[in-house]
Amino acid sequence: MKKDLSVNIICAVFCKVNSTNLLDLYTRSRERRIVETRRMIWGYLRENTPMTLNELAELFNRDHCSVIHSVSKHRVAISLSTKGAPYDLDYSKKYMDAISEIRILTDEMLGKLIYRDYLLRYHCPTTLEFTFPVVHATSLREAIEQYELYNPITDEELIAAEAL
C-alpha cells in the first residue's frame, strides 16, 4: 500500500469518527474536536508506521514539538486508570471505533477479511455466575465490542477470550 494513500485513508476515517472536516485539520483552529482528531491521527501513525516526528508534523503544517505533545496526551487519554477504565472514555471509544474501521478497510483492500468464532468468558462478581458467549467476528477486539454492544454489561468482567 502506498504511504500517501494509507495516510489519507487514516485521516479520513478519524475525521469521520470525530465529525470533522478534513480541511479543518490544516487550519490553526484549537477547537477540541479538531485538536483531538489531529491527536488521534498522530498517535495512530506514530504507533503503526515508521514515520518520523518531522514527517508527522508536516502532515498538518506543524512542528515536531506539537506532535510530541499530542502523542503524549494521546497515550494518557487511552491509558487505563487504576480502576481499569480509560482516562478519557469518549476519546478512547472514538479512537477504537476508528481503528476498527481502518482494520476493516485494510482487510477489504487486501482481500483478507476472515471471520472466526471467538469464545468470551465473562464473570459476574455479585452473582458468581459465568457467561460463555461465542461471537462470530473478524478480530478478538471486534468480538468483544459486538458482545458488549448488544449485551450491555453492568457488572460483568471479561476474564478470558480466545479464537476457536
Residue pairs with C-beta under 8 A, 6 or more apart in sequence:
1 106
1 109
3 49
7 45
7 49
7 59
9 102
9 105
10 41
10 44
10 45
10 102
11 22
11 25
11 41
11 59
12 22
13 98
13 101
13 102
13 105
14 20
14 37
14 40
14 41
14 44
14 98
15 21
15 22
15 25
15 37
16 98
16 101
17 94
17 97
17 98
17 101
18 33
18 36
18 37
18 40
18 94
19 33
20 33
20 34
20 37
24 31
24 34
25 34
25 37
25 38
25 41
25 60
26 60
26 61
27 34
29 35
35 70
36 91
36 94
38 60
38 70
39 70
39 71
39 73
39 74
39 77
40 74
40 91
40 94
40 95
40 98
41 59
42 56
42 59
42 67
42 70
42 71
42 74
43 70
43 71
43 74
43 75
43 78
43 95
44 95
44 98
44 99
44 102
45 51
45 56
45 59
46 53
46 56
46 67
46 71
53 64
53 67
53 68
54 64
56 64
56 67
57 63
57 64
57 66
57 67
76 87
77 86
77 87
77 88
77 91
77 92
77 95
78 86
78 87
78 88
78 91
78 92
78 95
79 86
79 87
80 86
80 87
81 87
86 92
96 141
96 145
100 139
100 141
100 142
100 145
103 138
103 139
104 113
104 138
107 113
107 114
107 138
113 138
114 138
115 136
115 137
115 138
116 136
116 137
116 138
116 163
116 164
117 134
117 135
117 136
117 163
117 164
118 134
118 135
118 136
118 137
118 140
118 143
118 144
118 161
118 162
118 163
118 164
119 132
119 133
119 134
119 161
119 162
119 163
119 164
120 131
120 132
120 133
120 134
120 135
120 143
120 144
120 147
120 158
120 160
120 161
121 130
121 131
121 132
121 158
121 159
121 160
121 161
122 130
122 131
122 132
122 133
122 153
122 156
122 157
122 158
122 159
123 129
123 130
123 131
123 156
123 157
123 159
124 130
124 131
124 155
124 156
124 157
125 155
125 157
126 155
130 159
131 156
133 147
133 151
134 164
135 143
135 144
135 146
135 147
136 143
137 143
137 146
140 161
140 162
140 163
143 161
144 158
144 161
